[in-house]
Amino acid sequence: MRSPLNVVIVGGGIGGLFAANALKAQGLQVAIYEQAPAIGEVGAGVFLTPNSVRHLQRIGLEPAVEKWGARVGHGSHYFRHDGAPIAPVQVTDSAGWNATFGMHRADLVEMLAGALPPGTVHPGHRATGFDQDGKLARVSFANGASAEADIVIAADGIHSELRPYVFAASQPVFSGSVAYRGLVAHERVPDWPTDRWQMWLGKGRHFLAFPVRAGKLINYVGFVPTDEEMKESWTAPGDPEVLRQAFAGWDPRIHQLLGEVRTTFRWALYDREPLPVWTKQRLSLLGDAAHPMLPHLGQGANQSIEDGIALATILARADATTAPSALLAYEQLRRERVAQVQRGARENGLRYDSAYSDLGVRDAEITAHAAFRKRLYDHDVVPDAQAAAAALVG
């Protein structure tokens, strides 16, 4: 019997926490090291789609998603800025399976962290260095600690400390937009529907709203252009009045919702060019550390979850000797898929911000985009990951 692989994950966000759950489900030894003093998330929404919910199902977390999420259905719609309807939103895969949920990020993080055995997560550990030899990988931390494992997975976000140990350092690409985001209690807008995802599209900006926390909260995001490059941050305070002015003259429903906003946060939108390399021997990247993307397909968290299940499926058949080859197989399986999603998110942002001389063309593309969404949601990475794992040992 070979001993199970020992894996260290750097980063305790959605990608790292899901990967740990998926690896544990395959019998691997896992420890997460997170720089924050405690696992947690600021108040914001995340959208889960069928291509990731099927993997949350696989590790037994579908009941928690059903409890904490807010399923959105066929009333979901795209509108012009004044409220004129454009097209329905694709909320199912090709088989008609509706597994699209608005989730509060804090609920998703708590759900994933709570499913792990006590002691799996080590907060207060900021990675500062990495080295490896032929047999082991080591991470060093700012507090003087270090951790050793057969494999290290960097799931530490767009500003990953460990990415430069895999590929030459590069700068994130600023999109020219910032997102104002926050939450409004549904009781303050009781007429707001809690069963749909809605987006309004206008010149240079767009506005999104969907329910989270079983419909108790409405998550909103207002995307607006800016000439000011901000540090990529989830928690920079914004001015609610500036947000309201950005959408003045839009659909009265937006005015109603923004009239209830008391605090808001500004999030500068960055991504990176797709990386040609994710892996160096016993170190590999996952989630935003590998493929930060703009939010215009709602796929950042979903692609991180796909990464995690693919990684766990392949490593389940590996041992300490074959682990570097397994990481290369994981990279090969995932890299082009997420590069396509990264590019698709950029393209969709141009549609959403109405960068068209003829809005009829834009509206036709939004309508046709349902076919792309179906292909995105149909994807199940596990069979291909199983085949890659079998090839390693075959």
C-alpha positions as CSV (number, residue, x, y, z in Angstrom):
1,M,0.0,0.0,0.0
2,R,1.4,3.4,-0.9
3,S,1.1,6.1,1.7
4,P,-1.3,8.9,0.9
5,L,0.2,12.1,-0.5
6,N,0.8,15.0,1.8
7,V,-0.4,18.3,0.3
8,V,0.0,21.8,1.6
9,I,-2.4,24.5,0.2
10,V,-1.4,28.1,0.5
11,G,-4.5,30.3,0.6
12,G,-7.8,29.7,2.5
13,G,-10.3,31.3,0.1
14,I,-13.0,29.4,-1.9
15,G,-10.5,27.7,-4.2
16,G,-8.2,26.5,-1.5
17,L,-10.9,25.4,0.8
18,F,-12.8,23.5,-1.9
19,A,-9.6,21.8,-3.1
20,A,-8.9,20.7,0.5
21,N,-12.3,19.1,0.8
22,A,-11.9,17.3,-2.6
23,L,-8.4,16.1,-1.6
24,K,-9.6,14.9,1.8
25,A,-12.5,13.0,0.1
26,Q,-9.8,11.1,-1.9
27,G,-8.0,10.2,1.3
28,L,-5.1,12.6,1.0
29,Q,-3.4,14.5,3.9
30,V,-4.1,18.2,3.6
31,A,-3.1,21.4,5.5
32,I,-4.2,24.9,4.5
33,Y,-2.1,27.9,5.5
34,E,-3.9,31.3,5.3
35,Q,-2.4,34.7,5.8
36,A,-5.5,36.3,7.5
37,P,-5.8,35.9,11.3
38,A,-9.0,34.0,10.8
39,I,-10.9,32.3,7.9
40,G,-13.6,34.6,6.7
41,E,-15.0,36.8,3.9
42,V,-16.3,40.3,3.6
43,G,-19.9,40.8,2.6
44,A,-20.4,40.1,-1.1
45,G,-22.1,37.7,-3.4
46,V,-20.8,34.9,-5.5
47,F,-22.7,33.1,-8.3
48,L,-22.5,29.3,-8.4
49,T,-23.3,27.6,-11.7
50,P,-24.0,23.9,-12.7
51,N,-20.4,23.2,-13.7
52,S,-19.3,23.7,-10.1
53,V,-22.4,22.7,-8.2
54,R,-22.0,19.1,-9.5
55,H,-18.7,19.0,-7.7
56,L,-20.1,20.4,-4.5
57,Q,-22.6,17.6,-4.9
58,R,-19.8,15.0,-5.2
59,I,-18.3,16.0,-1.9
60,G,-21.6,16.0,-0.1
61,L,-22.2,19.8,0.2
62,E,-25.3,20.1,-2.0
63,P,-27.6,20.3,1.0
64,A,-25.6,23.2,2.4
65,V,-25.7,25.0,-1.0
66,E,-29.5,24.5,-1.0
67,K,-29.8,25.8,2.6
68,W,-27.5,28.9,2.3
69,G,-27.9,29.7,-1.4
70,A,-30.7,31.4,-3.3
71,R,-31.6,29.4,-6.5
72,V,-32.3,31.7,-9.4
73,G,-34.6,30.6,-12.2
74,H,-36.3,31.3,-15.4
75,G,-37.3,34.9,-14.5
76,S,-33.7,35.8,-14.9
77,H,-33.2,38.5,-17.6
78,Y,-31.0,41.0,-19.3
79,F,-32.4,44.5,-19.8
80,R,-31.4,47.7,-21.5
81,H,-30.5,50.5,-19.1
82,D,-34.1,51.9,-19.1
83,G,-35.6,48.5,-18.3
84,A,-36.5,47.4,-21.8
85,P,-36.0,43.6,-21.9
86,I,-33.2,42.1,-24.1
87,A,-33.1,38.4,-23.5
88,P,-33.6,35.7,-20.8
89,V,-30.5,34.5,-18.9
90,Q,-29.4,30.9,-19.3
91,V,-29.7,29.3,-15.9
92,T,-29.6,25.6,-16.7
93,D,-27.3,23.2,-18.5
94,S,-28.4,21.5,-21.7
95,A,-30.3,18.9,-19.8
96,G,-32.4,21.5,-18.1
97,W,-30.7,21.1,-14.7
98,N,-31.1,24.3,-12.7
99,A,-28.2,24.5,-10.3
100,T,-27.6,28.2,-10.3
101,F,-27.4,29.9,-6.9
102,G,-26.6,33.2,-5.5
103,M,-24.4,32.7,-2.4
104,H,-23.0,35.1,0.2
105,R,-19.2,34.6,0.0
106,A,-19.0,34.4,3.8
107,D,-21.6,31.6,3.8
108,L,-19.7,29.6,1.1
109,V,-16.4,30.0,2.9
110,E,-17.9,29.0,6.2
111,M,-19.6,26.0,4.6
112,L,-16.3,24.8,3.0
113,A,-14.2,25.4,6.1
114,G,-16.8,23.8,8.4
115,A,-16.7,20.6,6.3
116,L,-12.9,20.1,7.0
117,P,-11.6,18.3,10.1
118,P,-10.5,20.6,13.0
119,G,-6.9,21.7,12.7
120,T,-6.8,21.5,8.8
121,V,-6.6,25.3,8.5
122,H,-3.7,27.3,9.9
123,P,-4.5,31.1,9.9
124,G,-1.9,33.8,10.5
125,H,0.6,32.3,8.0
126,R,1.7,34.6,5.2
127,A,3.8,32.8,2.7
128,T,7.2,34.5,2.0
129,G,9.3,31.8,0.3
130,F,9.4,28.5,-1.4
131,D,12.0,25.8,-2.2
132,Q,12.1,22.2,-3.2
133,D,14.4,19.3,-3.9
134,G,13.7,16.1,-5.7
135,K,11.5,14.7,-2.9
136,L,9.9,17.5,-0.9
137,A,8.5,21.0,-1.2
138,R,8.8,23.6,1.5
139,V,7.0,26.9,2.2
140,S,8.3,29.5,4.6
141,F,6.1,32.0,6.4
142,A,6.5,35.5,7.7
143,N,5.9,34.3,11.3
144,G,9.0,32.1,11.1
145,A,7.2,28.8,10.6
146,S,7.6,26.5,7.6
147,A,5.7,23.6,6.1
148,E,6.9,20.6,4.2
149,A,4.9,18.4,1.9
150,D,5.0,16.1,-1.2
151,I,3.1,18.8,-3.1
152,V,2.4,22.5,-2.5
153,I,-0.7,24.2,-4.2
154,A,-0.7,28.0,-4.4
155,A,-4.3,29.1,-4.1
156,D,-3.3,32.6,-2.8
157,G,-5.1,34.8,-5.3
158,I,-4.2,37.3,-8.0
159,H,-1.3,38.7,-6.0
160,S,0.1,35.2,-5.3
161,E,3.4,35.1,-3.4
162,L,4.2,31.7,-4.9
163,R,3.4,32.3,-8.5
164,P,6.9,33.8,-9.3
165,Y,8.4,30.4,-8.3
166,V,6.5,28.9,-11.2
167,F,6.6,31.7,-13.8
168,A,8.2,35.0,-14.2
169,A,6.6,37.9,-12.4
170,S,4.1,40.0,-14.4
171,Q,1.7,42.8,-13.7
172,P,-2.1,42.3,-13.5
173,V,-4.1,44.0,-16.4
174,F,-6.4,46.8,-15.3
175,S,-9.7,46.6,-17.1
176,G,-10.6,50.3,-16.8
177,S,-13.6,49.6,-14.6
178,V,-14.4,49.4,-11.0
179,A,-17.3,47.5,-9.4
180,Y,-19.3,49.0,-6.5
181,R,-20.7,46.1,-4.6
182,G,-22.7,45.4,-1.5
183,L,-25.8,43.9,0.0
184,V,-29.3,45.2,0.8
185,A,-31.6,43.4,3.2
186,H,-34.6,42.1,1.3
187,E,-37.0,43.4,4.0
188,R,-36.0,46.9,2.9
189,V,-37.0,46.2,-0.7
190,P,-39.8,43.7,-0.2
191,D,-41.0,43.8,-3.8
192,W,-37.6,42.8,-5.2
193,P,-37.8,39.2,-6.6
194,T,-35.7,36.6,-4.8
195,D,-35.8,34.0,-7.5
196,R,-33.8,35.6,-10.4
197,W,-30.6,37.1,-11.6
198,Q,-31.0,40.5,-13.4
199,M,-28.6,42.7,-15.3
200,W,-29.1,46.1,-16.9
201,L,-26.7,47.1,-19.7
202,G,-25.8,50.7,-20.7
203,K,-23.1,52.8,-22.3
204,G,-19.8,52.0,-20.6
205,R,-21.4,50.5,-17.5
206,H,-23.8,47.8,-16.3
207,F,-25.7,46.8,-13.1
208,L,-26.2,43.4,-11.7
209,A,-28.5,42.1,-8.9
210,F,-29.2,38.7,-7.5
211,P,-30.4,37.2,-4.2
212,V,-28.1,35.5,-1.6
213,R,-28.5,33.8,1.8
214,A,-31.8,32.1,0.9
215,G,-33.2,35.4,-0.4
216,K,-32.7,37.4,2.8
217,L,-30.2,39.7,1.1
218,I,-30.0,41.2,-2.4
219,N,-26.4,41.4,-3.8
220,Y,-25.8,44.2,-6.2
221,V,-22.8,45.2,-8.3
222,G,-22.5,48.4,-10.3
223,F,-19.8,48.3,-12.9
224,V,-18.5,51.8,-13.9
225,P,-15.5,53.1,-15.9
226,T,-12.7,54.9,-14.3
227,D,-9.3,56.4,-15.3
228,E,-7.9,55.7,-11.9
229,E,-6.0,52.5,-11.4
230,M,-6.8,51.3,-7.9
231,K,-5.2,48.5,-5.9
232,E,-7.1,45.3,-6.5
233,S,-9.1,45.1,-3.3
234,W,-12.4,43.7,-2.1
235,T,-12.7,46.1,0.8
236,A,-12.0,49.7,-0.4
237,P,-14.8,51.9,0.8
238,G,-17.0,53.5,-1.9
239,D,-19.4,56.5,-1.8
240,P,-23.1,55.4,-2.1
241,E,-24.0,58.8,-3.6
242,V,-21.3,58.4,-6.4
243,L,-22.8,55.0,-7.1
244,R,-26.3,56.4,-7.3
245,Q,-25.2,59.2,-9.7
246,A,-23.5,56.6,-11.9
247,F,-26.9,55.0,-12.6
248,A,-29.0,58.2,-12.6
249,G,-31.7,58.0,-15.3
250,W,-31.7,54.2,-15.4
251,D,-34.6,51.8,-14.7
252,P,-36.5,53.0,-11.6
253,R,-36.0,49.5,-10.1
254,I,-32.3,50.3,-9.8
255,H,-33.1,53.7,-8.2
256,Q,-35.2,51.9,-5.6
257,L,-32.5,49.4,-4.7
258,L,-29.7,52.0,-4.6
259,G,-31.8,54.3,-2.5
260,E,-31.4,51.7,0.3
261,V,-27.6,51.5,0.1
262,R,-25.9,52.9,3.1
263,T,-22.4,51.4,2.6
264,T,-20.7,50.1,-0.5
265,F,-17.2,48.9,-1.5
266,R,-15.2,49.5,-4.6
267,W,-13.5,46.6,-6.3
268,A,-11.0,47.4,-9.1
269,L,-11.3,44.9,-11.9
270,Y,-8.0,43.2,-12.9
271,D,-7.2,40.0,-14.7
272,R,-4.0,38.5,-16.2
273,E,-3.0,37.2,-19.5
274,P,-3.4,33.4,-19.5
275,L,-0.2,31.8,-18.1
276,P,1.7,29.3,-20.3
277,V,2.9,27.4,-17.2
278,W,1.2,26.6,-13.9
279,T,3.6,24.0,-12.5
280,K,7.2,23.6,-11.5
281,Q,7.9,20.1,-10.2
282,R,6.1,19.9,-6.8
283,L,4.5,23.3,-6.9
284,S,1.3,24.1,-8.9
285,L,-1.2,27.0,-9.1
286,L,-4.9,26.9,-8.5
287,G,-7.8,29.4,-8.9
288,D,-6.9,33.1,-9.2
289,A,-3.2,32.4,-8.6
290,A,-3.3,30.6,-11.9
291,H,-6.1,32.4,-13.9
292,P,-7.5,35.6,-12.4
293,M,-10.5,36.6,-14.6
294,L,-12.9,39.5,-14.9
295,P,-16.3,38.7,-13.3
296,H,-18.3,39.1,-16.6
297,L,-19.1,35.4,-16.8
298,G,-19.5,34.8,-13.1
299,Q,-16.9,32.1,-13.3
300,G,-14.0,33.0,-10.9
301,A,-15.2,30.8,-8.0
302,N,-16.7,28.1,-10.4
303,Q,-13.4,27.6,-12.3
304,S,-11.5,27.4,-9.0
305,I,-13.9,24.6,-7.9
306,E,-13.3,22.8,-11.2
307,D,-9.6,23.1,-10.6
308,G,-9.9,21.6,-7.2
309,I,-11.9,18.5,-8.3
310,A,-9.6,17.9,-11.2
311,L,-6.6,18.2,-9.0
312,A,-8.0,15.8,-6.4
313,T,-9.1,13.2,-9.0
314,I,-5.7,13.1,-10.6
315,L,-3.7,13.1,-7.3
316,A,-5.8,10.2,-6.0
317,R,-3.9,7.9,-8.3
318,A,-0.4,9.4,-7.6
319,D,2.3,8.8,-5.0
320,A,5.3,10.8,-3.8
321,T,7.3,9.7,-6.9
322,T,4.7,10.4,-9.5
323,A,3.3,13.6,-7.9
324,P,5.2,16.0,-10.2
325,S,3.9,14.2,-13.3
326,A,0.4,14.3,-11.8
327,L,0.6,18.1,-11.4
328,L,1.6,18.5,-15.0
329,A,-1.4,16.3,-16.0
330,Y,-3.6,18.6,-13.9
331,E,-2.2,21.7,-15.6
332,Q,-2.6,20.2,-19.1
333,L,-6.2,19.4,-18.4
334,R,-7.1,22.8,-17.0
335,R,-5.0,25.4,-18.7
336,E,-6.8,25.9,-22.0
337,R,-10.3,25.5,-20.5
338,V,-9.7,28.4,-18.1
339,A,-7.9,30.5,-20.8
340,Q,-11.0,30.3,-22.9
341,V,-13.1,31.4,-19.9
342,Q,-10.7,34.3,-19.2
343,R,-11.0,35.5,-22.8
344,G,-14.7,35.0,-22.8
345,A,-15.1,37.1,-19.6
346,R,-13.2,40.0,-21.3
347,E,-15.4,39.7,-24.4
348,N,-18.6,39.6,-22.4
349,G,-17.6,42.7,-20.5
350,L,-17.5,44.6,-23.8
351,R,-21.0,43.3,-24.6
352,Y,-22.3,44.3,-21.1
353,D,-20.8,47.8,-21.4
354,S,-22.5,48.3,-24.8
355,A,-19.3,48.9,-26.8
356,Y,-21.3,48.7,-30.0
357,S,-22.4,51.3,-32.5
358,D,-25.5,49.2,-33.1
359,L,-27.1,48.0,-29.9
360,G,-29.3,45.6,-32.0
361,V,-26.1,43.6,-32.7
362,R,-25.2,43.6,-29.0
363,D,-28.7,42.4,-28.1
364,A,-28.5,39.6,-30.7
365,E,-25.1,38.5,-29.2
366,I,-26.6,38.5,-25.7
367,T,-29.4,36.3,-26.9
368,A,-27.1,33.9,-28.7
369,H,-24.8,33.8,-25.7
370,A,-27.1,31.2,-24.1
371,A,-25.5,28.5,-26.3
372,F,-22.1,29.4,-24.9
373,R,-23.5,29.3,-21.3
374,K,-24.9,25.8,-21.9
375,R,-21.5,24.5,-23.1
376,L,-19.9,26.1,-20.1
377,Y,-22.4,24.6,-17.6
378,D,-22.4,21.2,-19.3
379,H,-18.7,20.7,-18.7
380,D,-17.7,18.0,-16.2
381,V,-14.0,17.8,-15.7
382,V,-14.0,14.6,-13.7
383,P,-14.2,12.0,-16.6
384,D,-11.2,13.7,-18.3
385,A,-9.4,13.9,-15.0
386,Q,-10.0,10.2,-14.3
387,A,-8.6,9.4,-17.8
388,A,-5.5,11.5,-17.1
389,A,-5.0,9.8,-13.7
390,A,-5.4,6.3,-15.4
391,A,-2.8,7.3,-18.0
392,L,-0.3,8.1,-15.3
393,V,-0.4,4.7,-13.7
394,G,-1.2,2.8,-16.8
